[in-house]
Amino acid sequence: MNKPLTAISLALCLAVGAANAQTTITTGTAPGATVVIEPQYREHIRSYIVEHPVRPVETRERIVVGATVPEDVELRTVPTEWGPTVTRYRYVYANEHVVLVEPSTRRVVQIVE
């Protein structure tokens, strides 16, 4: 067996594994969750936040898709005008974004851009 070729192959495998381990999802949809927000409802969400200002949530941990929102953070009820696909969730406002949260697990399922 060619030792230099084996060493290079092993190094490439380790590098790919390390790169995959460092990937962080910060926006989008949580794995396994399907949250589809129609464009007109995204507009409703944006206008609602402007018309009904909410105090932004501040946490020590970054709020990212898949993360759990701390217990001391109040989850707000999603207004019906945000559309039927999101009314089962709750939301928080953080980093100038609406963050949709699964209420039973407090996991972030989507960050609305």
Secondary structure, DSSP 8 states (H G I E B T S, - for coil): --HHHHHHHHHHHHHHHHHHHT----SEE-TT------HHHHHHHHHHHHHS-------SS---TT-B--TTS--EE--GGG-TTTTTSEEEEETTEEEEEETTTTEEEEEE-
